Amino acid sequence: MDNTDTMIHCGGGETSQRQEDDSKSGMRSAEAILRLLPVILCIAALVLMLKDSETNELASLSYSNLGAFKYLVHANGICAGYSLIAAIIAALHRPITMSQAWTFFFFDQVLTYLILGAGAVATQVLYLADKGDKTITWSSACVSFGGFCHKATASVAITFIAVLCYALISIISSYQLFTKYDAPLSTNL
């Protein structure tokens, strides 16, 4: 048995430090994978919406005719790009500085709300396209453009799965940031 083995087995301090480093490494790997998942989801939703167009004897309809769907495409593109960059940074095996923790926290929050807002607006447009609005005699567009509505619905559903991933990522970045601060001192009055 050499000196290192003796220190590890007798002292125990280095073993617990190594286990802590391994758990941090495992958490960083899980975070990197979780940050990569929205890249795939956002690109899938983006491509599906970009290819969504339909023409019939009455008219032609494309995602670019509706501002909410253009917003959804742009939001998915921005989120996919950010998630890819953040996944690469998260995969690096070095400690997160305070400024990195604040940056992740800020952008995770902003992009979570960006993609949530885009999904909500697109859902409202889909609802109106499916149900119409009888008070202003706006009939359902999905009757005439069923394929368009199905692809748009699939794109919005994928976007909401990405929203769930961003919510989890936001929780992780919040935890990573706020565990860097000491607990407030209690005062006995």
C-alpha positions as CSV (number, residue, x, y, z in Angstrom):
1,M,0.0,0.0,0.0
2,D,1.5,3.4,-1.0
3,N,1.1,6.7,0.8
4,T,-1.9,7.8,-1.3
5,D,-3.9,4.7,-0.5
6,T,-3.1,5.2,3.2
7,M,-4.3,8.8,3.1
8,I,-7.5,7.9,1.3
9,H,-8.3,5.0,3.5
10,C,-7.2,6.4,6.8
11,G,-8.0,10.1,6.5
12,G,-11.2,9.9,4.5
13,G,-11.0,13.6,3.6
14,E,-9.7,13.0,0.1
15,T,-12.3,10.3,-0.6
16,S,-15.2,12.6,0.3
17,Q,-13.6,15.3,-1.9
18,R,-13.3,12.9,-4.8
19,Q,-16.9,11.8,-4.4
20,E,-18.1,15.4,-4.3
21,D,-16.1,16.2,-7.5
22,D,-17.6,13.1,-9.1
23,S,-21.2,14.1,-8.1
24,K,-20.6,17.7,-9.4
25,S,-19.2,16.2,-12.7
26,G,-22.3,14.0,-13.0
27,M,-24.6,17.0,-12.3
28,R,-22.7,19.0,-15.0
29,S,-23.1,16.2,-17.5
30,A,-26.8,15.9,-16.7
31,E,-27.2,19.7,-17.1
32,A,-25.4,19.6,-20.4
33,I,-27.7,16.9,-21.7
34,L,-30.8,18.7,-20.4
35,R,-29.6,21.9,-22.1
36,L,-29.1,19.9,-25.4
37,L,-32.7,18.6,-25.4
38,P,-34.3,21.9,-26.2
39,V,-32.0,22.3,-29.1
40,I,-33.5,19.3,-30.7
41,L,-37.0,20.2,-29.7
42,C,-36.8,23.8,-30.9
43,I,-35.2,22.9,-34.2
44,A,-37.9,20.2,-34.8
45,A,-40.7,22.7,-34.0
46,L,-39.0,25.4,-36.1
47,V,-38.6,23.1,-39.2
48,L,-42.1,21.8,-38.9
49,M,-43.5,25.3,-38.8
50,L,-41.3,26.5,-41.6
51,K,-42.5,23.7,-43.9
52,D,-46.1,24.3,-42.9
53,S,-48.1,25.6,-45.9
54,E,-51.2,24.5,-47.7
55,T,-52.9,25.6,-50.9
56,N,-56.4,24.7,-51.9
57,E,-59.0,26.0,-54.5
58,L,-59.9,28.9,-52.2
59,A,-56.6,30.2,-51.1
60,S,-53.0,29.6,-49.9
61,L,-51.9,29.6,-46.3
62,S,-48.4,29.6,-44.8
63,Y,-46.9,30.2,-41.4
64,S,-45.6,33.5,-42.7
65,N,-49.1,34.8,-43.1
66,L,-49.6,34.8,-39.3
67,G,-47.5,36.9,-37.0
68,A,-47.9,34.5,-34.1
69,F,-46.3,31.7,-36.1
70,K,-43.5,33.9,-37.3
71,Y,-42.8,34.8,-33.7
72,L,-42.9,31.1,-32.8
73,V,-40.3,30.3,-35.5
74,H,-38.0,33.1,-34.3
75,A,-38.3,32.2,-30.7
76,N,-37.5,28.6,-31.4
77,G,-34.5,29.6,-33.4
78,I,-33.2,31.9,-30.7
79,C,-33.8,29.3,-28.0
80,A,-32.1,26.6,-30.0
81,G,-29.0,28.8,-30.5
82,Y,-28.8,29.8,-26.9
83,S,-29.3,26.2,-25.7
84,L,-26.5,24.9,-27.9
85,I,-24.0,27.6,-26.6
86,A,-25.1,27.0,-23.0
87,A,-24.8,23.2,-23.3
88,I,-21.2,23.6,-24.5
89,I,-20.3,25.9,-21.7
90,A,-22.1,23.6,-19.1
91,A,-20.2,20.6,-20.4
92,L,-16.8,22.2,-19.7
93,H,-15.5,20.7,-16.5
94,R,-14.5,23.8,-14.6
95,P,-16.2,25.6,-11.7
96,I,-19.0,28.0,-12.5
97,T,-18.0,31.6,-11.5
98,M,-20.5,33.9,-9.9
99,S,-20.8,36.0,-13.2
100,Q,-21.5,32.8,-15.2
101,A,-24.1,31.7,-12.7
102,W,-25.9,35.1,-12.9
103,T,-25.6,35.0,-16.7
104,F,-27.1,31.5,-16.9
105,F,-29.8,32.4,-14.5
106,F,-30.8,35.6,-16.4
107,F,-30.8,34.1,-19.8
108,D,-32.6,30.9,-18.7
109,Q,-35.4,33.0,-17.2
110,V,-35.7,35.3,-20.2
111,L,-35.7,32.4,-22.7
112,T,-38.2,30.4,-20.7
113,Y,-40.6,33.3,-20.8
114,L,-39.8,34.0,-24.5
115,I,-40.6,30.4,-25.6
116,L,-43.6,30.2,-23.2
117,G,-45.0,33.4,-24.7
118,A,-44.5,32.2,-28.2
119,G,-46.2,28.9,-27.5
120,A,-49.2,30.7,-25.8
121,V,-49.7,33.2,-28.7
122,A,-49.5,30.4,-31.3
123,T,-51.9,28.3,-29.2
124,Q,-54.4,31.2,-29.2
125,V,-54.1,31.6,-33.0
126,L,-54.6,27.8,-33.4
127,Y,-57.7,27.9,-31.2
128,L,-59.2,30.7,-33.4
129,A,-58.3,28.8,-36.6
130,D,-59.9,25.7,-35.2
131,K,-63.0,27.2,-33.6
132,G,-63.4,30.5,-35.4
133,D,-65.2,33.4,-33.8
134,K,-69.0,33.4,-34.3
135,T,-69.4,37.0,-32.9
136,I,-67.5,38.5,-35.9
137,T,-68.6,35.7,-38.3
138,W,-65.1,34.3,-38.6
139,S,-65.4,30.7,-39.6
140,S,-63.0,27.9,-38.8
141,A,-59.9,27.9,-41.1
142,C,-59.0,24.3,-40.1
143,V,-62.0,23.0,-42.0
144,S,-60.4,24.2,-45.3
145,F,-56.7,23.9,-44.2
146,G,-56.7,20.8,-42.0
147,G,-53.1,19.8,-42.9
148,F,-51.8,23.2,-42.1
149,C,-53.6,23.1,-38.7
150,H,-52.2,19.6,-37.9
151,K,-48.6,20.6,-38.6
152,A,-49.0,23.9,-36.6
153,T,-50.5,22.0,-33.7
154,A,-47.6,19.5,-33.7
155,S,-45.1,22.4,-33.8
156,V,-46.8,24.1,-30.8
157,A,-46.9,20.8,-28.9
158,I,-43.2,20.3,-29.4
159,T,-42.6,23.9,-28.3
160,F,-44.4,23.2,-25.0
161,I,-42.2,20.2,-24.4
162,A,-39.3,22.6,-24.8
163,V,-40.9,24.9,-22.3
164,L,-40.9,22.1,-19.8
165,C,-37.2,21.6,-20.4
166,Y,-36.6,25.3,-20.0
167,A,-38.5,25.3,-16.7
168,L,-36.3,22.5,-15.4
169,I,-33.2,24.3,-16.6
170,S,-34.3,27.5,-14.9
171,I,-34.7,25.6,-11.6
172,I,-31.2,24.2,-12.0
173,S,-29.6,27.6,-12.8
174,S,-31.5,29.2,-9.9
175,Y,-30.2,26.5,-7.6
176,Q,-26.6,26.9,-8.9
177,L,-26.7,30.6,-8.4
178,F,-28.4,30.9,-5.0
179,T,-26.3,28.1,-3.4
180,K,-23.3,30.3,-4.0
181,Y,-24.6,32.7,-1.3
182,D,-24.4,32.1,2.4
183,A,-27.6,31.7,4.4
184,P,-28.6,34.9,6.2
185,L,-27.5,35.1,9.8
186,S,-30.2,34.6,12.3
187,T,-30.5,37.1,15.1
188,N,-32.1,36.3,18.3
189,L,-34.3,39.2,19.4
